[in-house]
Amino acid sequence: MTISKTVNGTELTLALEGRLDTVTAPELEKELKESLDGAERLILDFSKLDYISSAGLRVLLSAHKMMVAKGGMKVTNVNEIVAEVFEVTGFADILDIA
C-alpha cells in the first residue's frame, strides 16, 4: 500500500493506494499517529484503494474516534468493493462517506 499525504492548514488528506489489510494496516496506523497532531480535519481518499479488511476497518474506527473530538473525518472516492464492506459491517452508518 502507498500512502500520499497532503496538509492544507489544519486539514490532513491521506490518499491510499493498494490494499488496506492485516499486512498494511499497521503502516496506516503509524502514519496517522505521526500526522494527526495539529490536524482538525482528516480526509481519507480511497480513489485508488482496491480492498479493505477487518484490520483496516479497525484502524479507520480508531482514527474516527480520535477525529470526532478534533473536528471530523471524511472518507472520499470509495469504490464499490469497499462501499460494500462498509455497508455489510455497518461502517456506512458510522463514517462520513462522500
The first five atom37 places (N, CA, C, CB, O) and aatype in JSON, in Angstrom:
{
  "aatype": [12, 16, 9, 15, 11, 16, 19, 2, 7, 16, 6, 10, 16, 10, 0, 10, 6, 7, 1, 10, 3, 16, 19, 16, 0, 14, 6, 10, 6, 11, 6, 10, 11, 6, 15, 10, 3, 7, 0, 6, 1, 10, 9, 10, 3, 13, 15, 11, 10, 3, 18, 9, 15, 15, 0, 7, 10, 1, 19, 10, 10, 15, 0, 8, 11, 12, 12, 19, 0, 11, 7, 7, 12, 11, 19, 16, 2, 19, 2, 6, 9, 19, 0, 6, 19, 13, 6, 19, 16, 7, 13, 0, 3, 9, 10, 3, 9, 0],
  "atom_mask": [
    [1, 1, 1, 1, 1],
    [1, 1, 1, 1, 1],
    [1, 1, 1, 1, 1],
    [1, 1, 1, 1, 1],
    [1, 1, 1, 1, 1],
    [1, 1, 1, 1, 1],
    [1, 1, 1, 1, 1],
    [1, 1, 1, 1, 1],
    [1, 1, 1, 0, 1],
    [1, 1, 1, 1, 1],
    [1, 1, 1, 1, 1],
    [1, 1, 1, 1, 1],
    [1, 1, 1, 1, 1],
    [1, 1, 1, 1, 1],
    [1, 1, 1, 1, 1],
    [1, 1, 1, 1, 1],
    [1, 1, 1, 1, 1],
    [1, 1, 1, 0, 1],
    [1, 1, 1, 1, 1],
    [1, 1, 1, 1, 1],
    [1, 1, 1, 1, 1],
    [1, 1, 1, 1, 1],
    [1, 1, 1, 1, 1],
    [1, 1, 1, 1, 1],
    [1, 1, 1, 1, 1],
    [1, 1, 1, 1, 1],
    [1, 1, 1, 1, 1],
    [1, 1, 1, 1, 1],
    [1, 1, 1, 1, 1],
    [1, 1, 1, 1, 1],
    [1, 1, 1, 1, 1],
    [1, 1, 1, 1, 1],
    [1, 1, 1, 1, 1],
    [1, 1, 1, 1, 1],
    [1, 1, 1, 1, 1],
    [1, 1, 1, 1, 1],
    [1, 1, 1, 1, 1],
    [1, 1, 1, 0, 1],
    [1, 1, 1, 1, 1],
    [1, 1, 1, 1, 1],
    [1, 1, 1, 1, 1],
    [1, 1, 1, 1, 1],
    [1, 1, 1, 1, 1],
    [1, 1, 1, 1, 1],
    [1, 1, 1, 1, 1],
    [1, 1, 1, 1, 1],
    [1, 1, 1, 1, 1],
    [1, 1, 1, 1, 1],
    [1, 1, 1, 1, 1],
    [1, 1, 1, 1, 1],
    [1, 1, 1, 1, 1],
    [1, 1, 1, 1, 1],
    [1, 1, 1, 1, 1],
    [1, 1, 1, 1, 1],
    [1, 1, 1, 1, 1],
    [1, 1, 1, 0, 1],
    [1, 1, 1, 1, 1],
    [1, 1, 1, 1, 1],
    [1, 1, 1, 1, 1],
    [1, 1, 1, 1, 1],
    [1, 1, 1, 1, 1],
    [1, 1, 1, 1, 1],
    [1, 1, 1, 1, 1],
    [1, 1, 1, 1, 1],
    [1, 1, 1, 1, 1],
    [1, 1, 1, 1, 1],
    [1, 1, 1, 1, 1],
    [1, 1, 1, 1, 1],
    [1, 1, 1, 1, 1],
    [1, 1, 1, 1, 1],
    [1, 1, 1, 0, 1],
    [1, 1, 1, 0, 1],
    [1, 1, 1, 1, 1],
    [1, 1, 1, 1, 1],
    [1, 1, 1, 1, 1],
    [1, 1, 1, 1, 1],
    [1, 1, 1, 1, 1],
    [1, 1, 1, 1, 1],
    [1, 1, 1, 1, 1],
    [1, 1, 1, 1, 1],
    [1, 1, 1, 1, 1],
    [1, 1, 1, 1, 1],
    [1, 1, 1, 1, 1],
    [1, 1, 1, 1, 1],
    [1, 1, 1, 1, 1],
    [1, 1, 1, 1, 1],
    [1, 1, 1, 1, 1],
    [1, 1, 1, 1, 1],
    [1, 1, 1, 1, 1],
    [1, 1, 1, 0, 1],
    [1, 1, 1, 1, 1],
    [1, 1, 1, 1, 1],
    [1, 1, 1, 1, 1],
    [1, 1, 1, 1, 1],
    [1, 1, 1, 1, 1],
    [1, 1, 1, 1, 1],
    [1, 1, 1, 1, 1],
    [1, 1, 1, 1, 1]
  ],
  "atom_positions": [
    [[0.84, -1.18, 0.0], [0.0, 0.0, 0.0], [0.89, 1.24, 0.0], [-0.96, 0.0, 1.22], [1.93, 1.28, 0.65]],
    [[0.45, 2.24, -0.74], [1.13, 3.52, -0.79], [0.25, 4.57, -0.13], [1.48, 3.92, -2.25], [-0.95, 4.62, -0.38]],
    [[0.85, 5.41, 0.72], [0.13, 6.49, 1.38], [0.73, 7.81, 0.92], [0.2, 6.35, 2.93], [1.93, 8.04, 1.08]],
    [[-0.11, 8.68, 0.36], [0.31, 10.03, -0.03], [-0.34, 11.01, 0.92], [-0.07, 10.35, -1.53], [-1.54, 10.95, 1.17]],
    [[0.47, 11.92, 1.45], [0.0, 12.85, 2.47], [0.01, 14.28, 1.94], [0.86, 12.75, 3.74], [0.98, 14.72, 1.32]],
    [[-1.09, 15.01, 2.19], [-1.18, 16.42, 1.83], [-1.72, 17.17, 3.05], [-2.09, 16.64, 0.58], [-2.72, 16.77, 3.64]],
    [[-1.05, 18.26, 3.4], [-1.51, 19.09, 4.51], [-1.9, 20.45, 3.97], [-0.4, 19.23, 5.61], [-1.14, 21.1, 3.26]],
    [[-3.12, 20.88, 4.32], [-3.6, 22.19, 3.91], [-4.13, 22.88, 5.18], [-4.73, 22.08, 2.8], [-5.28, 22.69, 5.56]],
    [[-3.29, 23.65, 5.81], [-3.65, 24.27, 7.09], [-3.84, 23.2, 8.14], [0.0, 0.0, 0.0], [-2.9, 22.48, 8.47]],
    [[-5.06, 23.09, 8.68], [-5.33, 22.09, 9.71], [-6.03, 20.87, 9.12], [-6.19, 22.69, 10.82], [-6.51, 20.0, 9.86]],
    [[-6.09, 20.8, 7.79], [-6.72, 19.65, 7.12], [-5.64, 18.71, 6.58], [-7.66, 20.12, 5.97], [-4.76, 19.12, 5.83]],
    [[-5.74, 17.46, 6.97], [-4.8, 16.43, 6.53], [-5.52, 15.48, 5.58], [-4.19, 15.65, 7.75], [-6.58, 14.95, 5.92]],
    [[-4.95, 15.28, 4.41], [-5.51, 14.33, 3.45], [-4.52, 13.2, 3.26], [-5.84, 15.02, 2.09], [-3.34, 13.43, 2.96]],
    [[-5.0, 11.97, 3.43], [-4.2, 10.79, 3.16], [-4.86, 10.04, 2.02], [-4.05, 9.89, 4.43], [-6.02, 9.62, 2.12]],
    [[-4.13, 9.86, 0.93], [-4.63, 9.1, -0.22], [-3.99, 7.72, -0.16], [-4.32, 9.82, -1.58], [-2.77, 7.59, -0.14]],
    [[-4.82, 6.68, -0.14], [-4.32, 5.31, -0.03], [-4.42, 4.63, -1.38], [-5.1, 4.52, 1.03], [-5.41, 4.79, -2.1]],
    [[-3.39, 3.85, -1.7], [-3.37, 3.11, -2.96], [-2.99, 1.67, -2.67], [-2.4, 3.75, -3.97], [-1.99, 1.41, -2.01]],
    [[-3.79, 0.73, -3.18], [-3.49, -0.68, -2.98], [-4.49, -1.35, -2.07], [0.0, 0.0, 0.0], [-5.7, -1.15, -2.2]],
    [[-3.98, -2.15, -1.13], [-4.82, -2.93, -0.21], [-4.58, -2.5, 1.23], [-4.56, -4.45, -0.37], [-3.43, -2.37, 1.67]],
    [[-5.66, -2.28, 1.96], [-5.57, -1.98, 3.39], [-6.0, -3.24, 4.12], [-6.46, -0.72, 3.79], [-7.2, -3.5, 4.28]],
    [[-5.01, -4.02, 4.55], [-5.3, -5.32, 5.15], [-4.4, -5.56, 6.36], [-5.11, -6.46, 4.12], [-3.78, -4.62, 6.86]],
    [[-4.33, -6.78, 6.81], [-3.55, -7.12, 8.0], [-2.09, -6.72, 7.88], [-3.64, -8.61, 8.27], [-1.46, -6.31, 8.86]],
    [[-1.55, -6.83, 6.69], [-0.13, -6.51, 6.46], [0.09, -5.0, 6.45], [0.35, -7.12, 5.13], [1.1, -4.53, 6.98]],
    [[-0.82, -4.24, 5.85], [-0.6, -2.8, 5.66], [-1.27, -1.9, 6.69], [-1.07, -2.41, 4.3], [-0.92, -0.73, 6.8]],
    [[-2.23, -2.42, 7.44], [-2.93, -1.6, 8.45], [-1.98, -0.95, 9.46], [-3.94, -2.46, 9.19], [-2.17, 0.21, 9.8]],
    [[-0.96, -1.67, 9.94], [-0.03, -1.02, 10.88], [0.69, 0.19, 10.27], [0.98, -2.02, 11.36], [1.04, 1.13, 10.98]],
    [[0.91, 0.14, 8.97], [1.55, 1.27, 8.27], [0.65, 2.51, 8.32], [1.87, 0.89, 6.79], [1.12, 3.61, 8.59]],
    [[-0.64, 2.33, 8.07], [-1.58, 3.45, 8.15], [-1.7, 3.94, 9.59], [-2.97, 3.05, 7.6], [-1.74, 5.14, 9.84]],
    [[-1.77, 3.02, 10.52], [-1.86, 3.38, 11.94], [-0.67, 4.23, 12.36], [-1.95, 2.11, 12.81], [-0.83, 5.22, 13.07]],
    [[0.51, 3.86, 11.92], [1.74, 4.61, 12.24], [1.68, 6.0, 11.62], [3.0, 3.85, 11.74], [2.0, 6.99, 12.27]],
    [[1.26, 6.08, 10.35], [1.16, 7.37, 9.66], [0.17, 8.29, 10.37], [0.73, 7.17, 8.2], [0.44, 9.48, 10.54]],
    [[-0.96, 7.75, 10.79], [-1.96, 8.55, 11.5], [-1.42, 9.07, 12.82], [-3.22, 7.73, 11.74], [-1.61, 10.24, 13.15]],
    [[-0.74, 8.23, 13.58], [-0.19, 8.66, 14.87], [0.83, 9.77, 14.7], [0.45, 7.47, 15.6], [0.9, 10.69, 15.51]],
    [[1.61, 9.68, 13.62], [2.64, 10.69, 13.37], [2.09, 11.98, 12.79], [3.69, 10.13, 12.44], [2.68, 13.04, 12.97]],
    [[0.96, 11.91, 12.1], [0.48, 13.05, 11.32], [-0.71, 13.8, 11.91], [0.12, 12.58, 9.98], [-1.0, 14.91, 11.48]],
    [[-1.41, 13.23, 12.88], [-2.65, 13.84, 13.35], [-2.47, 15.01, 14.3], [-3.48, 12.81, 14.01], [-3.43, 15.74, 14.56]],
    [[-1.27, 15.21, 14.84], [-1.05, 16.37, 15.71], [-1.3, 17.64, 14.93], [0.39, 16.36, 16.31], [-0.69, 17.86, 13.88]],
    [[-2.18, 18.48, 15.42], [-2.47, 19.74, 14.75], [-3.56, 19.64, 13.69], [0.0, 0.0, 0.0], [-4.07, 20.66, 13.22]],
    [[-3.92, 18.43, 13.31], [-4.97, 18.27, 12.3], [-6.35, 18.37, 12.96], [-4.82, 16.9, 11.56], [-6.62, 17.72, 13.97]],
    [[-7.2, 19.19, 12.38], [-8.58, 19.32, 12.87], [-9.55, 18.56, 11.97], [-8.98, 20.79, 12.96], [-10.68, 18.28, 12.37]],
    [[-9.11, 18.24, 10.78], [-9.96, 17.54, 9.8], [-9.09, 16.52, 9.07], [-10.63, 18.54, 8.79], [-7.99, 16.83, 8.62]],
    [[-9.61, 15.3, 8.96], [-8.9, 14.24, 8.25], [-9.74, 13.79, 7.06], [-8.6, 13.03, 9.2], [-10.91, 13.46, 7.2]],
    [[-9.12, 13.8, 5.88], [-9.76, 13.31, 4.67], [-8.99, 12.07, 4.23], [-9.79, 14.41, 3.53], [-7.77, 12.12, 4.06]],
    [[-9.7, 10.97, 4.06], [-9.09, 9.75, 3.55], [-9.6, 9.54, 2.12], [-9.42, 8.51, 4.46], [-10.78, 9.31, 1.9]],
    [[-8.69, 9.63, 1.16], [-9.04, 9.48, -0.25], [-8.8, 8.03, -0.65], [-8.2, 10.45, -1.15], [-7.67, 7.55, -0.68]],
    [[-9.9, 7.33, -0.96], [-9.83, 5.91, -1.3], [-9.96, 5.66, -2.8], [-10.91, 5.15, -0.56], [-10.3, 4.55, -3.2]],
    [[-9.7, 6.67, -3.64], [-9.89, 6.51, -5.08], [-9.02, 5.39, -5.66], [-9.58, 7.81, -5.78], [-9.38, 4.81, -6.69]],
    [[-7.9, 5.1, -5.03], [-7.02, 4.04, -5.55], [-6.89, 2.87, -4.57], [-5.64, 4.61, -5.85], [-5.99, 2.05, -4.7]],
    [[-7.81, 2.81, -3.59], [-7.8, 1.69, -2.65], [-8.62, 0.54, -3.24], [-8.37, 2.12, -1.26], [-9.79, 0.72, -3.57]],
    [[-8.0, -0.62, -3.37], [-8.64, -1.77, -4.01], [-9.42, -2.63, -3.04], [-7.6, -2.61, -4.7], [-10.41, -3.26, -3.42]],
    [[-8.99, -2.67, -1.77], [-9.54, -3.65, -0.84], [-9.33, -3.17, 0.58], [-8.89, -5.05, -1.04], [-8.34, -2.49, 0.88]],
    [[-10.27, -3.51, 1.48], [-10.1, -3.22, 2.9], [-10.54, -4.44, 3.71], [-10.91, -1.94, 3.32], [-11.59, -5.03, 3.43]],
    [[-9.74, -4.81, 4.7], [-10.06, -5.96, 5.55], [-10.49, -5.46, 6.93], [-8.84, -6.92, 5.68], [-10.55, -4.25, 7.17]],
    [[-10.8, -6.38, 7.81], [-11.2, -6.02, 9.17], [-10.09, -5.28, 9.9], [-11.6, -7.27, 9.96], [-10.36, -4.42, 10.75]],
    [[-8.85, -5.59, 9.59], [-7.72, -4.87, 10.21], [-7.74, -3.41, 9.78], [-6.36, -5.53, 9.82], [-7.47, -2.52, 10.59]],
    [[-8.05, -3.16, 8.53], [-8.16, -1.79, 8.03], [-9.34, -1.07, 8.66], [0.0, 0.0, 0.0], [-9.24, 0.12, 8.98]],
    [[-10.45, -1.78, 8.83], [-11.62, -1.18, 9.46], [-11.32, -0.76, 10.9], [-12.8, -2.16, 9.44], [-11.78, 0.28, 11.36]],
    [[-10.54, -1.57, 11.59], [-10.16, -1.25, 12.97], [-9.38, 0.07, 13.02], [-9.32, -2.41, 13.59], [-9.62, 0.9, 13.9]],
    [[-8.46, 0.25, 12.08], [-7.67, 1.49, 12.04], [-8.58, 2.69, 11.72], [-6.53, 1.38, 10.98], [-8.42, 3.76, 12.31]],
    [[-9.53, 2.5, 10.8], [-10.46, 3.58, 10.47], [-11.31, 3.97, 11.67], [-11.36, 3.17, 9.32], [-11.54, 5.15, 11.92]],
    [[-11.78, 2.97, 12.41], [-12.6, 3.25, 13.59], [-11.8, 4.01, 14.64], [-13.15, 1.94, 14.18], [-12.32, 4.94, 15.26]],
    [[-10.58, 3.63, 14.83], [-9.71, 4.31, 15.79], [-9.48, 5.77, 15.36], [-8.37, 3.56, 15.91], [-9.54, 6.68, 16.19]],
    [[-9.21, 5.97, 14.07], [-8.99, 7.33, 13.56], [-10.26, 8.15, 13.69], [-8.53, 7.29, 12.08], [-10.21, 9.33, 14.06]],
    [[-11.39, 7.55, 13.41], [-12.69, 8.23, 13.53], [-12.9, 8.71, 14.96], [-13.85, 7.29, 13.09], [-13.31, 9.85, 15.18]],
    [[-12.64, 7.85, 15.93], [-12.81, 8.21, 17.34], [-11.92, 9.38, 17.72], [-12.52, 7.01, 18.24], [-12.34, 10.28, 18.45]],
    [[-10.67, 9.37, 17.23], [-9.75, 10.47, 17.54], [-10.21, 11.78, 16.9], [-8.33, 10.12, 17.04], [-10.14, 12.84, 17.52]],
    [[-10.69, 11.69, 15.66], [-11.03, 12.9, 14.91], [-12.38, 13.5, 15.3], [-11.01, 12.61, 13.45], [-12.6, 14.69, 15.06]],
    [[-13.28, 12.73, 15.87], [-14.57, 13.26, 16.3], [-14.35, 14.4, 17.29], [-15.44, 12.16, 16.94], [-15.05, 15.42, 17.24]],
    [[-13.39, 14.24, 18.17], [-13.1, 15.26, 19.18], [-12.39, 16.48, 18.58], [-12.24, 14.66, 20.28], [-12.46, 17.57, 19.14]],
    [[-11.71, 16.29, 17.46], [-10.92, 17.37, 16.87], [-11.66, 18.17, 15.81], [-9.67, 16.81, 16.27], [-11.38, 19.36, 15.63]],
    [[-12.59, 17.56, 15.11], [-13.27, 18.29, 14.05], [-13.91, 17.4, 13.0], [0.0, 0.0, 0.0], [-14.85, 17.82, 12.33]],
    [[-13.41, 16.19, 12.85], [-14.08, 15.28, 11.94], [-13.18, 14.57, 10.95], [0.0, 0.0, 0.0], [-12.01, 14.93, 10.75]],
    [[-13.76, 13.56, 10.33], [-13.06, 12.74, 9.36], [-14.03, 12.4, 8.23], [-12.49, 11.44, 10.02], [-15.2, 12.11, 8.48]],
    [[-13.54, 12.44, 7.0], [-14.36, 12.1, 5.84], [-13.6, 11.11, 4.97], [-14.74, 13.38, 5.03], [-12.4, 11.24, 4.77]],
    [[-14.33, 10.11, 4.46], [-13.76, 9.13, 3.54], [-14.35, 9.45, 2.17], [-14.08, 7.64, 3.98], [-15.56, 9.53, 2.01]],
    [[-13.47, 9.64, 1.18], [-13.92, 10.03, -0.16], [-13.52, 9.01, -1.21], [-13.36, 11.4, -0.52], [-12.62, 8.19, -1.01]],
    [[-14.21, 9.07, -2.33], [-13.89, 8.27, -3.53], [-13.84, 6.77, -3.25], [-12.57, 8.71, -4.1], [-12.88, 6.1, -3.63]],
    [[-14.86, 6.27, -2.6], [-14.92, 4.85, -2.22], [-15.45, 4.04, -3.41], [-15.82, 4.64, -0.96], [-16.49, 4.37, -3.98]],
    [[-14.73, 2.97, -3.78], [-15.19, 2.12, -4.88], [-16.27, 1.15, -4.4], [-14.01, 1.34, -5.49], [-16.57, 1.09, -3.2]],
    [[-16.86, 0.41, -5.32], [-17.97, -0.48, -4.99], [-17.59, -1.58, -4.0], [-18.51, -1.12, -6.25], [-18.38, -1.92, -3.11]],
    [[-16.39, -2.12, -4.13], [-15.95, -3.22, -3.26], [-15.84, -2.72, -1.81], [-14.59, -3.79, -3.74], [-16.35, -3.36, -0.88]],
    [[-15.18, -1.59, -1.64], [-15.0, -1.03, -0.29], [-16.35, -0.55, 0.25], [-13.98, 0.15, -0.31], [-16.63, -0.73, 1.44]],
    [[-17.18, 0.04, -0.6], [-18.51, 0.51, -0.17], [-19.35, -0.66, 0.33], [-19.23, 1.22, -1.32], [-20.09, -0.52, 1.31]],
    [[-19.24, -1.8, -0.33], [-20.0, -2.98, 0.11], [-19.53, -3.45, 1.48], [-19.86, -4.11, -0.91], [-20.35, -3.83, 2.32]],
    [[-18.22, -3.42, 1.71], [-17.69, -3.79, 3.03], [-18.23, -2.83, 4.09], [-16.12, -3.78, 3.03], [-18.62, -3.26, 5.17]],
    [[-18.24, -1.53, 3.77], [-18.78, -0.54, 4.71], [-20.26, -0.8, 5.0], [-18.61, 0.88, 4.14], [-20.69, -0.68, 6.15]],
    [[-21.03, -1.16, 3.99], [-22.46, -1.44, 4.17], [-22.68, -2.67, 5.05], [-23.14, -1.63, 2.81], [-23.46, -2.63, 6.0]],
    [[-21.99, -3.76, 4.73], [-22.18, -5.03, 5.44], [-21.77, -4.92, 6.91], [-21.38, -6.14, 4.75], [-22.39, -5.52, 7.78]],
    [[-20.72, -4.15, 7.17], [-20.2, -4.05, 8.53], [-20.86, -2.95, 9.36], [-18.73, -3.81, 8.49], [-20.65, -2.87, 10.57]],
    [[-21.67, -2.1, 8.72], [-22.29, -1.01, 9.43], [-21.44, 0.27, 9.47], [0.0, 0.0, 0.0], [-21.86, 1.27, 10.04]],
    [[-20.26, 0.22, 8.87], [-19.39, 1.4, 8.86], [-20.0, 2.53, 8.03], [-17.99, 1.04, 8.32], [-19.67, 3.7, 8.24]],
    [[-20.88, 2.19, 7.09], [-21.54, 3.21, 6.28], [-22.4, 4.12, 7.16], [-22.41, 2.56, 5.19], [-22.63, 5.27, 6.81]],
    [[-22.86, 3.61, 8.29], [-23.67, 4.4, 9.21], [-22.81, 5.2, 10.2], [-24.61, 3.49, 9.98], [-23.3, 6.15, 10.81]],
    [[-21.56, 4.83, 10.34], [-20.67, 5.47, 11.3], [-19.83, 6.56, 10.65], [-19.75, 4.44, 11.95], [-19.71, 7.66, 11.18]],
    [[-19.26, 6.25, 9.49], [-18.33, 7.14, 8.83], [-19.04, 8.17, 7.96], [-17.35, 6.35, 7.99], [-20.15, 7.92, 7.47]],
    [[-18.39, 9.32, 7.77], [-18.86, 10.32, 6.83], [-18.22, 9.96, 5.49], [-18.49, 11.81, 7.29], [-17.02, 10.16, 5.29]],
    [[-19.02, 9.44, 4.57], [-18.51, 8.96, 3.29], [-19.08, 9.84, 2.19], [-18.88, 7.46, 3.05], [-20.29, 10.02, 2.08]],
    [[-18.17, 10.37, 1.37], [-18.61, 11.25, 0.27], [-18.17, 10.68, -1.06], [-18.04, 12.68, 0.45], [-18.44, 11.27, -2.11]]
  ]
}
